Amino acid sequence: MFAKRVRSRLKEQQESGLYRNPPVIEQSSGKYVQINGNWLINFASNDYLGLGSDPELAEKMADKFQRYGSSSSSSRLVSGNLEIIKKAEKAFADYFGYQSALFYPSGFQCNLGLVGTLFEQGDKVFFDKHIHSSLVKGLQLSGADYYGYRHNRTSHLQTRLQKHLHESAGIVTESLFSMDGDLLDTQGLAELKQEFDLFTIVDEAHAFGVLGDKGTGIARPVADIAVGTFGKALGLFGAFVLLPKDFREYLLNFSSPLIYTTSLPPAQAAAALDILEFIRGSEQGREHLLQISKEMKQKLSAEGFRVGGDAHILSILIGPEETASRVSRELFNLGFFAFPARFPTVPLNRSILRISLTSMHDRSDVTNFLHSLKEAYARIQAA
């Protein structure tokens, strides 16, 4: 029975154009990836500041593993509560402007463990309909009553909140949305937070390191709790949550995804301290990324593409799932690696080409990508 169901579901996935079969990356070097022996310019990476391929950081990371070993070998609540991890957590809390911090092994676990633990049956939680899947899973796990509002529409959120005037409410959203690439309406949310006494959780995974003063994000004025990841602009692995001290203790006591898993290795925490220095000194990279992202969006729009995004993530609307896959394949043949986001990551028949820019890209990459995208469409139309 199970094998038959598996085969049937996979066949349906293939026939609908939604089958996932990611290419094997043989090598990665800066803004390039090698696939099937071919080097491609990578517009699908979240290594926004190039730290994930920075040789100096790699050397520091290797030194940390030599010094601290390769594993914590225990969960956080047994023998994995290491001093170097607590030191790094305090440094992150101080840098980003929160009372305390707590490291998780991954971003998915972090969101699941935070939202699924903090909220419970009887709570009212409102969420932007375009939040990450991990946050949605956390809401489902929590048992709370949760209500979606139209993407980045604080006016719709206000309408929904007015139906619950005498109840405390939580808000779950992102600061830089991972697929759409647009920025949170912080001013609108701040006004609603004051009016309705909201408790807000903001995922800043794609903003930390890049946006705000010294890469500290854009949501601090409205976020009671913020989530970050090491695996994007910070060039490492794992995740962290920034929060009040009492909430940190609460998660240590009740968050199953943290309690019942091996802690991050101490070498990672030691390297995380180095990361803060890299981020602090990356102003030139942030400025270059801002400018190159603006140029890419302007040029795409000028050529008639429907492009969204307010920063270094851009979404080019394609439409049908199969068309998005074909555009991506043609770009591949022209020397570019770009990711087609399809249902259920985005709404059905609203597939996009998700473009991630990094500080390693330059103006010639933007120009060449635009020419190749136009050629990709020409090839599809001629087929």
BAVEXGU-268752 format. One line per field, with one value per residue (C-alpha): residue in three letters; x, y, z; residue number from 0. Coordinates in steps of 0.02 Angstrom, whole numbers, m for minus. Layout:
<atoms>
aa = [ALA_...] $
X = [X_...] $
Y = [Y_...] $
Z = [Z_...] $
i = [NUM_...] $
</atoms>
This chain:
<atoms>
aa = [MET_PHE_ALA_LYS_ARG_VAL_ARG_SER_ARG_LEU_LYS_GLU_GLN_GLN_GLU_SER_GLY_LEU_TYR_ARG_ASN_PRO_PRO_VAL_ILE_GLU_GLN_SER_SER_GLY_LYS_TYR_VAL_GLN_ILE_ASN_GLY_ASN_TRP_LEU_ILE_ASN_PHE_ALA_SER_ASN_ASP_TYR_LEU_GLY_LEU_GLY_SER_ASP_PRO_GLU_LEU_ALA_GLU_LYS_MET_ALA_ASP_LYS_PHE_GLN_ARG_TYR_GLY_SER_SER_SER_SER_SER_SER_ARG_LEU_VAL_SER_GLY_ASN_LEU_GLU_ILE_ILE_LYS_LYS_ALA_GLU_LYS_ALA_PHE_ALA_ASP_TYR_PHE_GLY_TYR_GLN_SER_ALA_LEU_PHE_TYR_PRO_SER_GLY_PHE_GLN_CYS_ASN_LEU_GLY_LEU_VAL_GLY_THR_LEU_PHE_GLU_GLN_GLY_ASP_LYS_VAL_PHE_PHE_ASP_LYS_HIS_ILE_HIS_SER_SER_LEU_VAL_LYS_GLY_LEU_GLN_LEU_SER_GLY_ALA_ASP_TYR_TYR_GLY_TYR_ARG_HIS_ASN_ARG_THR_SER_HIS_LEU_GLN_THR_ARG_LEU_GLN_LYS_HIS_LEU_HIS_GLU_SER_ALA_GLY_ILE_VAL_THR_GLU_SER_LEU_PHE_SER_MET_ASP_GLY_ASP_LEU_LEU_ASP_THR_GLN_GLY_LEU_ALA_GLU_LEU_LYS_GLN_GLU_PHE_ASP_LEU_PHE_THR_ILE_VAL_ASP_GLU_ALA_HIS_ALA_PHE_GLY_VAL_LEU_GLY_ASP_LYS_GLY_THR_GLY_ILE_ALA_ARG_PRO_VAL_ALA_ASP_ILE_ALA_VAL_GLY_THR_PHE_GLY_LYS_ALA_LEU_GLY_LEU_PHE_GLY_ALA_PHE_VAL_LEU_LEU_PRO_LYS_ASP_PHE_ARG_GLU_TYR_LEU_LEU_ASN_PHE_SER_SER_PRO_LEU_ILE_TYR_THR_THR_SER_LEU_PRO_PRO_ALA_GLN_ALA_ALA_ALA_ALA_LEU_ASP_ILE_LEU_GLU_PHE_ILE_ARG_GLY_SER_GLU_GLN_GLY_ARG_GLU_HIS_LEU_LEU_GLN_ILE_SER_LYS_GLU_MET_LYS_GLN_LYS_LEU_SER_ALA_GLU_GLY_PHE_ARG_VAL_GLY_GLY_ASP_ALA_HIS_ILE_LEU_SER_ILE_LEU_ILE_GLY_PRO_GLU_GLU_THR_ALA_SER_ARG_VAL_SER_ARG_GLU_LEU_PHE_ASN_LEU_GLY_PHE_PHE_ALA_PHE_PRO_ALA_ARG_PHE_PRO_THR_VAL_PRO_LEU_ASN_ARG_SER_ILE_LEU_ARG_ILE_SER_LEU_THR_SER_MET_HIS_ASP_ARG_SER_ASP_VAL_THR_ASN_PHE_LEU_HIS_SER_LEU_LYS_GLU_ALA_TYR_ALA_ARG_ILE_GLN_ALA_ALA] $
X = [0_134_245_97_51_229_242_72_113_280_195_67_209_297_139_95_267_304_431_587_752_886_1050_1208_1331_1504_1599_1561_1678_1620_1480_1505_1443_1496_1361_1394_1567_1501_1533_1378_1351_1247_1092_1014_1130_1089_1273_1231_1398_1509_1557_1509_1654_1772_1944_1986_1826_1854_2027_1958_1822_1950_2052_1898_1864_2046_2030_1856_1825_1691_1537_1455_1405_1252_1090_1090_1003_1123_1307_1293_1268_1445_1519_1574_1395_1326_1462_1416_1231_1262_1368_1229_1097_1205_1246_1067_995_895_902_958_983_968_1053_962_1035_935_816_673_697_711_546_459_526_487_312_257_309_266_86_m43_m227_m338_m211_m253_m112_m114_12_61_7_181_280_401_336_429_327_165_213_249_76_m4_94_50_m138_m173_m310_m219_m281_m193_m196_m156_28_106_m65_m75_m246_m312_m225_m311_m480_m448_m386_m541_m643_m541_m531_m536_m411_m222_m148_16_87_204_287_453_556_622_508_605_511_430_583_481_507_392_286_367_280_107_143_210_47_m56_59_24_m162_m193_m50_19_157_262_381_481_589_740_834_859_889_1016_1191_1132_996_990_1130_1282_1169_1059_897_747_619_691_564_419_491_472_562_668_736_900_1001_1186_1160_1130_1224_1319_1405_1393_1257_1125_1005_968_820_832_711_677_769_614_565_737_718_545_611_753_623_485_547_558_657_793_781_785_926_1114_1175_1273_1460_1563_1671_1518_1485_1666_1660_1498_1595_1711_1559_1503_1668_1649_1472_1524_1656_1550_1481_1560_1488_1315_1322_1378_1241_1110_1167_1184_1012_932_1015_953_774_776_844_722_575_634_629_449_472_354_480_454_573_641_818_933_795_698_549_514_336_328_157_135_248_312_357_458_554_587_652_768_832_866_960_1061_1111_1162_1274_1162_1093_926_792_611_497_338_183_168_311_212_27_m24_9_103_276_424_606_687_845_967_1100_1260_1402_1506_1402_1451_1370_1425_1335_1176_1191_1234_1093_966_1024_1017_843_779_863_787_613_652_706_547_436_527_512] $
Y = [0_125_89_107_274_337_290_367_531_545_513_650_767_734_753_919_994_1004_862_912_846_971_972_908_1048_978_1131_1305_1453_1628_1676_1520_1340_1191_1072_931_1002_1174_1332_1441_1612_1578_1685_1560_1578_1662_1699_1883_1952_1814_1754_1575_1566_1687_1604_1703_1648_1469_1472_1538_1405_1267_1333_1331_1148_1107_1192_1141_976_926_902_951_766_804_899_1073_1016_873_912_1025_1190_1246_1410_1464_1444_1553_1682_1688_1702_1852_1934_1910_1980_2133_2160_2150_2245_2113_2052_1876_1747_1560_1456_1318_1187_1251_1388_1267_1196_1371_1431_1268_1267_1450_1468_1291_1314_1494_1490_1367_1322_1475_1601_1710_1726_1823_1787_1857_1730_1729_1678_1533_1354_1326_1464_1391_1219_1297_1375_1209_1122_1254_1220_1407_1487_1569_1685_1736_1912_1971_1983_2139_2223_2302_2371_2193_2145_2291_2231_2058_2124_2230_2070_2023_2190_2118_1977_1975_1937_1876_1923_1815_1892_1918_2075_2032_1903_1756_1732_1900_1999_2144_2227_2226_2381_2418_2586_2512_2368_2486_2583_2424_2359_2515_2514_2329_2287_2154_2029_2014_1883_1935_1819_1921_1776_1863_2036_2008_2047_2149_2273_2404_2486_2371_2231_2226_2211_2324_2256_2296_2438_2315_2144_2072_1918_1903_1751_1746_1616_1587_1501_1654_1819_1758_1620_1479_1355_1347_1482_1596_1678_1849_1875_1931_1833_1750_1688_1614_1515_1461_1389_1301_1215_1180_1188_1007_1043_1116_997_835_867_880_1056_1150_1113_1233_1271_1344_1459_1515_1550_1645_1771_1797_1818_1971_2056_2015_2083_2241_2274_2234_2407_2416_2248_2300_2461_2370_2240_2377_2465_2308_2249_2416_2407_2231_2276_2435_2346_2201_2321_2424_2267_2235_2096_2095_2103_2124_2147_2292_2231_2088_1960_1989_1890_1884_1828_1685_1604_1420_1298_1213_1381_1429_1265_1290_1467_1403_1263_1384_1499_1350_1317_1499_1494_1551_1457_1533_1452_1429_1440_1341_1283_1255_1376_1507_1505_1389_1461_1606_1532_1649_1653_1697_1799_1813_1944_1946_2068_1955_2000_2148_2255_2140_1995_2097_2145_1969_1894_2012_1968_1782_1795_1878_1744_1608_1675_1686_1504_1449_1546_1473_1294] $
Z = [0_49_m101_m219_m143_m156_m341_m377_m292_m381_m548_m512_m466_m631_m735_m652_m686_m499_m485_m388_m452_m399_m497_m414_m378_m409_m352_m289_m301_m260_m380_m485_m473_m575_m638_m761_m788_m836_m736_m714_m636_m481_m453_m332_m182_m16_15_5_67_0_174_135_13_99_121_278_363_305_383_547_544_517_663_776_736_771_939_996_907_784_893_1056_1070_1174_1181_1256_1416_1453_1425_1273_1365_1329_1388_1214_1150_1290_1255_1071_1110_1222_1087_959_1077_1107_924_862_1011_1107_1287_1247_1110_1087_951_857_738_588_534_511_686_755_683_723_900_931_860_902_1084_1121_1059_1123_1118_1144_1077_927_801_638_501_333_202_124_278_270_279_443_527_460_525_693_698_654_791_922_927_924_821_675_539_379_310_135_99_172_187_359_312_297_459_545_483_550_717_741_754_908_998_1174_1147_1151_981_911_741_637_484_394_369_195_117_50_m113_m153_m100_m32_136_287_312_479_501_471_589_722_719_736_873_976_939_976_1097_981_1018_860_794_641_538_481_402_235_309_449_392_243_290_426_525_516_453_608_508_491_615_787_819_800_842_1016_950_793_703_609_518_499_331_223_235_388_290_417_472_607_667_814_898_983_1126_1306_1441_1513_1341_1317_1478_1424_1260_1351_1458_1333_1152_1094_934_1045_1193_1096_974_982_1014_882_895_1001_848_763_909_913_727_752_856_708_596_695_655_470_471_562_430_276_241_69_21_83_m18_m175_m155_m136_m295_m401_m344_m392_m562_m594_m550_m654_m808_m793_m775_m923_m1031_m982_m854_m705_m566_m379_m235_m134_m99_m149_m183_m344_m408_m594_m624_m750_m722_m768_m677_m835_m914_m759_m769_m955_m928_m792_m906_m1049_m932_m876_m1057_m1071_m918_m776_m627_m573_m465_m524_m372_m403_m311_m164_m126_m220_m274_m416_m589_m509_m527_m520_m562_m395_m417_m271_m292_m192_m165_m279_m432_m540_m674_m815_m729_m727_m911_m967_m864_m942_m1118_m1078_m1002_m1160_m1265_m1156_m1192_m1377_m1380_m1291_m1409_m1560_m1499] $
i = [0_1_2_3_4_5_6_7_8_9_10_11_12_13_14_15_16_17_18_19_20_21_22_23_24_25_26_27_28_29_30_31_32_33_34_35_36_37_38_39_40_41_42_43_44_45_46_47_48_49_50_51_52_53_54_55_56_57_58_59_60_61_62_63_64_65_66_67_68_69_70_71_72_73_74_75_76_77_78_79_80_81_82_83_84_85_86_87_88_89_90_91_92_93_94_95_96_97_98_99_100_101_102_103_104_105_106_107_108_109_110_111_112_113_114_115_116_117_118_119_120_121_122_123_124_125_126_127_128_129_130_131_132_133_134_135_136_137_138_139_140_141_142_143_144_145_146_147_148_149_150_151_152_153_154_155_156_157_158_159_160_161_162_163_164_165_166_167_168_169_170_171_172_173_174_175_176_177_178_179_180_181_182_183_184_185_186_187_188_189_190_191_192_193_194_195_196_197_198_199_200_201_202_203_204_205_206_207_208_209_210_211_212_213_214_215_216_217_218_219_220_221_222_223_224_225_226_227_228_229_230_231_232_233_234_235_236_237_238_239_240_241_242_243_244_245_246_247_248_249_250_251_252_253_254_255_256_257_258_259_260_261_262_263_264_265_266_267_268_269_270_271_272_273_274_275_276_277_278_279_280_281_282_283_284_285_286_287_288_289_290_291_292_293_294_295_296_297_298_299_300_301_302_303_304_305_306_307_308_309_310_311_312_313_314_315_316_317_318_319_320_321_322_323_324_325_326_327_328_329_330_331_332_333_334_335_336_337_338_339_340_341_342_343_344_345_346_347_348_349_350_351_352_353_354_355_356_357_358_359_360_361_362_363_364_365_366_367_368_369_370_371_372_373_374_375_376_377_378_379_380_381_382] $
</atoms>
